[in-house]
Amino acid sequence: MAVYKAEDDYNYLFKVVLIEDSDIGKSNLLSRFTKNEFNLESKSTIRVEFATRSLSIDSFRGVFM
């Protein structure tokens, strides 16, 4: 996982928290957004997960954590 510092080149930093009941698909949603992967056979996650994704569109440069 990349560590983003103040001197990194982005305009916006978004910190997103996913909270929902168990067996809903939060881990798969996170995996799809950050790695473009989806696993139909995944098991329930019993831990905290962190991931980042950079996104650039025209002059928008953002980091989602």
C-alpha positions in Angstrom: 0.0 0.0 0.0 1.4 3.4 -1.0 1.8 6.1 1.7 0.8 9.6 0.6 2.6 12.6 2.0 1.8 16.3 1.9 4.2 16.9 -1.0 2.5 14.3 -3.2 0.8 15.6 -6.4 -2.9 15.6 -5.8 -5.6 18.2 -5.4 -8.0 16.2 -3.1 -7.7 13.6 -0.5 -10.9 11.5 0.3 -11.0 9.3 3.3 -13.9 6.8 2.9 -15.2 4.5 5.6 -17.5 1.6 4.6 -19.8 0.4 7.5 -22.5 -2.1 7.0 -23.8 -5.5 8.3 -21.7 -8.6 7.7 -21.8 -10.6 4.5 -22.9 -7.5 2.4 -19.8 -7.2 0.2 -17.7 -4.3 1.6 -14.4 -6.1 1.0 -15.3 -7.0 -2.6 -16.4 -3.4 -3.2 -13.1 -2.1 -1.9 -11.2 -4.7 -3.9 -13.1 -3.8 -7.1 -12.5 -0.1 -6.7 -8.8 -0.3 -5.8 -7.6 -3.3 -7.7 -10.4 -4.0 -10.2 -10.8 -7.5 -8.8 -14.0 -9.3 -7.6 -14.1 -12.7 -5.9 -17.5 -14.5 -5.7 -16.0 -17.1 -3.4 -14.6 -14.7 -0.7 -15.1 -15.4 3.0 -16.3 -13.0 5.7 -13.7 -10.5 6.7 -13.0 -10.2 10.4 -10.5 -7.4 10.4 -9.9 -3.8 9.2 -8.8 -3.3 5.6 -7.0 -0.3 4.2 -6.4 0.5 0.5 -5.7 3.5 -1.7 -6.4 4.5 -5.2 -5.3 7.6 -7.2 -7.6 9.0 -9.8 -6.9 11.7 -12.4 -9.5 13.2 -14.7 -8.5 16.4 -16.6 -7.3 18.8 -13.8 -8.8 16.7 -11.0 -6.1 14.6 -9.1 -7.5 12.8 -6.1 -6.5 10.1 -3.8 -9.1 7.9 -2.1 -8.1 6.2 1.1 
